[in-house]
Amino acid sequence: MALTRRTMLTGAAVAALASHLPVRVAFGQDRTVRFAFMQDFTRIYTFVTSEYSQGQRDYITLVNGRGGVGGYTIVADISDHANDQPRAIEAYERAKAQGAVLIDPLSTPVARALVPRALEDQINMITAFSGRSDAADGTAFPYVLPLTPNYWTQAGLLIDYFKQQDGGSLQDKTICFVHIDTPFGKEPLPILEKLAAKEGFKFLAFPYTPPGNDQSAIWPQVRRARPDWTVFWGAAVGQTVALTEAVRNGLDMSRVSSSVWLSESDMEVVGKDQTVGVMKVEPCVSGHEPKIIQDILTEVVAAGKGAGPQDKVGTSYYNYGVMLAALMVEGVRRAAEIAPDGPVTGPWLNAGLRSITAFDAEGMIPPTTITPEDHQGGGYGRIARWDGEKFVPQTDWFSANQDIVWQEIRKYSEEFKKNGK
């Protein structure tokens, strides 16, 4: 897809356009690096993907407009897999044939289905805020890279923050976990159960049927449990419905939190004033404050090269997309330093991605170091609270409960090494 399009194309339009665009394959001496962003624009993640993708594309336009990175131009192919595994596999095979050295499916079930192919083909698969949490172990998953706090880490951050707010103890407290009944929604369960045993709190889980349009039977049960803290864990429509139900059932918003998947768009749907106090895990700085966002506004948006609506620039999901694109491009820069003349292959980029050191995207993200052993980048995030207009940080960047998180990472990654599951 041309990175200079001003309008955001979603769903079938994205897939149709992407399938008819001429492809220039990045092999040999071709000074391009091809990324494939096959994502869900139409089924579950919808506007989440639209805003995330817009941020990715605007950042790549910024980089290419400055002459690329390390002597290379980034090419991004956009397609819609609609969170459908057969369709995603088809998109993956097409991307491989076209010479992609990196893919970003932005979907836990799709990422899980593609793990064996990515490992065998040595194509770097980015699983930011998705996929398997044990992929943080680079020794077991050399070509699967979260690059961000995985779901186990996010759960650990939230529990630590709750503990801080309750005077250093969660003993005999009740924490409710409302989640979509998918691998994504179930992902934090092992960590939350272990932390419940360690910290002495009562843990209650409430799954709902995807995509989460109807949660009316769940939230009265949560209310009756009289939780001290509540975590809701979904994406797109599931999040707005969960938040609406939490408000309707009278939960104290200052004691309710999400994972990273909560944005200004969700607040607009539910009601900006109704949701004051609700929290989330924040992996990067929101808003227009980051220098990178300022540069995009000046060099991309003002120049008429933006990939979508200007009012989405600086929103949470948009900034997540910029964050991930910046990490990917930093991997290219490092790869070009290691081997300036390539050849551009999956292993070439992999060496660059796994040597990212203290990268903070000009202050936009916590300093991130990726190693062959740690693909998560240290597990740093912060807690932010909605004030009616924006998400306001409540903490500095911090890491928590990584001992328990890494026990689980190694437990499951060892199983994967043994049986491939």
C-alpha positions in Angstrom: 0.0 0.0 0.0 1.3 3.5 -0.8 2.4 5.1 2.4 1.3 8.5 1.2 -2.4 7.8 1.2 -4.3 10.4 3.3 -7.4 8.3 3.8 -7.5 5.3 6.0 -8.7 2.2 4.1 -10.1 -0.6 6.2 -11.5 -4.1 5.8 -12.1 -5.4 2.4 -10.9 -2.2 0.8 -7.5 -2.8 2.3 -7.3 -6.4 1.3 -8.5 -5.7 -2.2 -6.1 -2.8 -2.8 -3.2 -4.6 -1.3 -3.8 -7.7 -3.5 -3.7 -5.6 -6.7 -0.6 -3.5 -5.9 2.6 -4.2 -7.8 5.1 -5.9 -5.6 8.8 -5.1 -5.5 10.7 -7.9 -3.8 13.6 -7.1 -1.5 16.3 -9.5 -2.5 19.9 -9.2 -3.4 21.1 -5.7 -3.9 17.7 -4.1 -3.7 18.0 -1.5 -0.9 14.6 -2.1 0.5 13.3 -4.0 3.6 9.8 -5.4 3.3 7.4 -5.6 6.2 4.0 -7.3 6.0 1.3 -5.9 8.2 -1.5 -8.5 7.8 -4.0 -7.5 10.5 -7.6 -7.6 11.5 -9.4 -4.5 10.2 -12.9 -6.0 9.9 -13.9 -8.6 12.5 -12.8 -8.1 16.1 -10.1 -5.5 16.5 -11.5 -3.1 13.8 -10.8 0.5 14.9 -8.0 -0.7 17.2 -6.2 -2.0 14.1 -7.1 1.1 12.0 -5.5 3.5 14.5 -2.5 1.2 15.2 -1.9 0.7 11.5 -2.1 4.5 10.9 0.6 5.1 13.4 2.8 2.4 11.9 2.5 3.8 8.4 2.9 7.4 9.3 6.2 6.6 11.1 7.5 4.6 8.1 6.6 7.6 5.9 8.5 9.8 8.2 11.6 7.6 8.0 11.4 7.1 4.3 10.9 10.8 3.8 14.2 11.4 5.6 16.0 9.0 3.2 15.3 5.7 4.9 17.5 4.1 7.6 21.0 2.7 7.2 20.8 3.1 3.4 17.5 1.1 3.2 13.9 2.1 2.4 11.1 0.4 4.3 8.2 -1.1 2.2 5.0 -1.9 4.1 2.4 -4.2 2.7 -1.0 -3.9 4.3 -3.7 -6.6 4.2 -6.7 -7.8 6.2 -6.8 -11.3 7.7 -10.1 -10.6 9.6 -8.7 -12.6 12.6 -9.3 -15.7 10.5 -6.5 -18.3 10.6 -6.8 -19.8 7.1 -6.9 -16.3 5.7 -3.9 -15.2 7.8 -1.9 -18.2 6.7 -2.6 -17.4 3.1 -1.5 -13.8 3.7 1.6 -15.1 5.4 2.6 -17.3 2.5 2.0 -14.4 0.1 4.2 -12.1 2.2 6.9 -14.8 2.3 6.8 -15.2 -1.5 7.1 -11.4 -1.9 10.2 -11.3 0.2 8.9 -10.0 3.6 11.5 -10.3 6.4 9.1 -9.2 9.1 5.4 -9.7 9.7 3.0 -8.1 12.3 -0.3 -9.9 12.6 -1.6 -8.1 15.7 -3.7 -11.0 16.8 -3.1 -13.7 19.5 -4.8 -16.6 17.7 -3.2 -15.7 14.4 0.2 -15.3 15.9 0.0 -18.6 17.7 -1.0 -20.3 14.4 1.9 -18.8 12.6 4.7 -19.5 15.1 5.8 -22.8 13.5 6.0 -21.2 10.0 7.8 -18.1 11.2 10.4 -20.2 13.0 10.9 -22.6 10.1 11.1 -19.9 7.5 13.2 -17.5 9.7 10.8 -14.6 9.2 10.6 -12.2 12.1 7.1 -12.2 13.6 6.3 -9.2 15.9 3.8 -10.1 18.6 3.4 -6.8 20.4 0.6 -7.0 23.0 -0.5 -10.3 21.4 0.6 -13.9 20.8 2.4 -16.2 23.3 3.8 -14.6 26.4 6.5 -17.3 26.6 7.8 -15.9 23.3 9.8 -13.5 25.5 12.3 -16.4 25.7 14.4 -15.9 22.6 16.2 -19.2 23.0 12.9 -21.0 22.3 11.4 -18.5 19.9 14.3 -16.9 18.0 12.1 -15.4 15.3 9.1 -14.4 17.5 9.6 -11.0 19.1 7.1 -9.3 21.4 9.4 -6.3 21.8 7.0 -5.0 24.5 5.6 -6.0 27.9 3.7 -9.2 27.4 0.4 -10.0 28.9 2.0 -11.8 31.9 4.1 -8.7 32.6 1.1 -6.4 32.2 -0.8 -8.5 34.8 2.2 -8.4 37.1 2.4 -4.6 36.8 -1.3 -4.2 37.6 -1.2 -6.4 40.7 1.9 -4.6 42.0 0.2 -1.2 41.5 -2.9 -2.4 43.3 -0.7 -3.6 46.2 1.0 -0.2 46.4 -2.4 1.5 46.5 -3.6 -0.7 49.3 -0.7 0.0 51.7 1.6 -2.8 50.5 -0.7 -5.8 51.0 -3.5 -7.5 49.1 -4.2 -10.1 51.8 -7.9 -11.1 51.8 -8.7 -8.6 49.0 -10.9 -9.7 46.1 -9.8 -9.1 42.5 -12.2 -9.9 39.6 -10.9 -10.6 36.1 -13.4 -10.2 33.3 -12.0 -11.5 30.0 -12.9 -12.5 26.5 -13.0 -16.3 26.3 -10.1 -16.7 23.7 -6.4 -17.5 24.0 -5.8 -13.7 24.3 -8.2 -13.4 27.1 -7.0 -16.4 29.0 -3.3 -15.5 28.6 -2.9 -13.7 32.0 -4.6 -16.5 34.0 -1.5 -18.4 35.1 0.2 -15.3 36.4 -2.9 -14.0 38.2 -3.4 -17.3 39.8 0.2 -17.5 41.0 0.1 -14.0 42.3 -3.2 -14.7 44.2 -1.5 -17.6 46.0 1.6 -15.4 46.7 -0.2 -12.2 47.8 -3.3 -13.9 49.5 -6.0 -12.3 47.5 -9.2 -14.0 46.3 -9.2 -14.3 42.5 -12.4 -14.6 40.5 -12.4 -15.0 36.7 -15.4 -14.2 34.5 -15.1 -15.2 30.8 -17.4 -13.8 28.1 -18.2 -15.1 24.6 -16.3 -13.3 21.8 -16.4 -10.7 20.5 -18.1 -9.4 23.7 -21.3 -7.7 22.4 -23.3 -9.0 25.3 -21.8 -9.1 28.8 -25.0 -8.3 30.7 -25.0 -11.5 32.6 -21.4 -11.1 33.7 -21.2 -7.7 35.4 -24.0 -8.2 38.0 -22.0 -11.2 39.2 -18.9 -9.0 39.4 -20.9 -6.4 41.4 -22.1 -9.0 43.8 -18.6 -10.2 44.4 -17.8 -6.7 45.8 -14.3 -6.6 44.3 -11.6 -4.4 45.7 -10.1 -4.3 42.2 -11.5 -5.3 38.8 -9.5 -6.0 35.6 -11.2 -6.2 32.3 -9.4 -7.8 29.4 -10.5 -7.7 25.8 -10.2 -5.5 22.7 -12.4 -3.2 20.5 -16.1 -3.8 21.1 -15.5 -6.1 24.1 -13.7 -3.2 25.9 -16.4 -0.6 25.3 -19.1 -3.1 26.3 -17.2 -4.1 29.5 -16.6 -0.5 30.5 -20.3 0.4 29.8 -21.4 -2.5 32.0 -18.9 -1.6 34.8 -20.4 1.9 34.9 -23.9 0.7 34.8 -23.3 -1.7 37.6 -21.9 1.0 39.8 -18.3 -0.1 40.0 -15.8 2.5 41.4 -13.9 3.5 38.2 -10.8 4.3 40.3 -10.6 0.6 41.2 -11.0 -0.7 37.6 -8.3 -1.3 35.1 -7.6 -2.6 31.6 -4.5 -4.0 30.0 -2.9 -1.8 27.2 -6.1 -2.2 25.2 -8.0 0.9 26.2 -8.0 4.2 24.2 -9.5 7.6 23.8 -11.8 6.1 21.2 -13.2 3.7 23.8 -13.8 6.6 26.2 -15.7 8.5 23.5 -18.0 5.5 22.9 -18.8 5.0 26.6 -18.7 8.6 27.7 -15.7 10.6 28.7 -17.1 11.8 32.0 -18.6 8.4 32.9 -15.3 6.7 32.8 -13.2 9.2 34.8 -10.7 7.2 37.0 -10.4 4.0 35.0 -6.9 2.8 34.5 -4.8 0.9 32.0 -1.2 -0.3 31.5 0.6 2.3 29.3 3.6 1.0 27.2 4.5 4.4 25.7 3.7 8.1 26.1 0.3 9.1 24.8 -0.7 12.4 23.2 1.3 14.8 21.0 4.1 15.3 23.6 6.6 12.8 22.1 9.1 14.4 19.7 8.4 11.6 17.2 4.7 12.6 17.1 5.6 16.3 16.7 7.8 15.3 13.8 5.0 13.3 12.2 2.6 16.2 12.5 5.2 18.5 10.8 6.8 16.3 8.2 4.0 13.8 7.3 0.6 15.1 8.3 1.1 18.8 7.4 2.7 17.7 4.1 -0.5 15.8 3.2 1.1 12.4 3.5 -0.8 11.1 6.6 -2.3 7.6 6.4 -5.6 8.5 8.2 -7.6 11.2 10.1 -5.4 13.8 11.8 -7.5 13.7 15.0 -6.3 10.1 15.6 -2.6 11.2 15.6 -1.4 11.0 19.2 -4.2 8.7 20.5 -3.1 5.6 22.4 -3.5 3.0 19.6 -1.9 5.4 17.1 1.1 5.9 19.4 1.3 2.1 19.9 1.7 1.7 16.1 4.4 4.4 16.1 6.2 2.7 19.0 6.3 -0.6 17.2 7.3 0.8 13.9 10.1 2.7 15.6 11.4 -0.6 17.2 11.2 -2.4 13.9 13.1 0.4 12.1 15.7 0.4 14.9 16.2 -3.3 14.2 16.8 -2.4 10.5 19.3 0.3 11.6 21.2 -2.1 13.8 21.1 -4.8 11.1 22.6 -2.3 8.6 25.4 -1.5 11.1 26.2 -5.1 11.6 26.0 -6.0 7.9 25.7 -2.8 5.7 25.4 -4.7 2.4 22.9 -7.4 3.7 21.7 -9.5 2.1 18.3 -8.5 3.4 16.9 -11.7 4.9 15.1 -12.8 8.0 18.4 -13.7 9.8 19.9 -10.3 8.8 17.0 -8.4 10.4 16.9 -10.8 13.3 20.5 -9.9 14.2 19.5 -6.3 14.3 16.3 -6.7 16.3 18.1 -8.8 18.9 20.8 -6.2 19.4 18.5 -3.2 20.2 20.0 -1.5 23.2 18.5 1.1 25.5 16.3 2.4 22.7 13.7 4.9 23.9 12.4 6.3 20.6 13.5 9.8 21.6 11.7 9.6 25.0 8.5 8.0 23.8 9.0 4.5 25.4 10.9 3.2 28.4 14.5 2.3 27.5 14.2 -1.1 25.7 17.0 -3.7 25.3 16.3 -6.8 23.2 18.7 -9.7 23.5 18.8 -13.3 22.1 17.5 -14.4 25.5 15.0 -11.6 26.3 12.6 -10.6 23.5 10.3 -8.7 25.8 12.7 -5.8 26.4 12.9 -5.7 30.2 9.1 -5.7 31.0 8.7 -2.0 31.7 5.5 -0.1 31.6 3.5 2.4 33.7 -0.1 2.8 35.0 -2.2 5.7 33.5 -5.6 7.0 34.6 -8.3 8.6 32.5 -9.1 12.1 33.7 -12.0 12.8 31.4 -9.8 14.1 28.5 -6.6 12.1 28.5 -4.7 9.3 30.2 -2.5 10.7 32.9 0.5 8.6 34.2 0.2 7.5 37.8 3.7 6.0 38.0 7.1 6.2 36.4 8.2 3.4 34.1 8.6 0.3 36.3 8.9 -3.5 36.2 7.3 -5.8 38.7 6.9 -9.5 39.5 9.4 -10.5 36.8 10.6 -13.4 38.9 7.2 -15.0 38.6 6.7 -14.0 35.0 10.0 -15.5 34.0 9.3 -18.7 35.9 6.2 -19.1 33.7 8.0 -18.0 30.6 10.6 -20.7 31.1 8.1 -23.3 32.1 6.1 -23.0 28.9 9.0 -22.3 26.6 10.7 -25.5 27.8 7.5 -27.4 26.9 7.6 -25.7 23.5 11.2 -26.8 23.0 10.2 -30.4 23.8 7.0 -30.8 21.9 6.5 -27.7 19.7 3.3 -26.7 21.5 
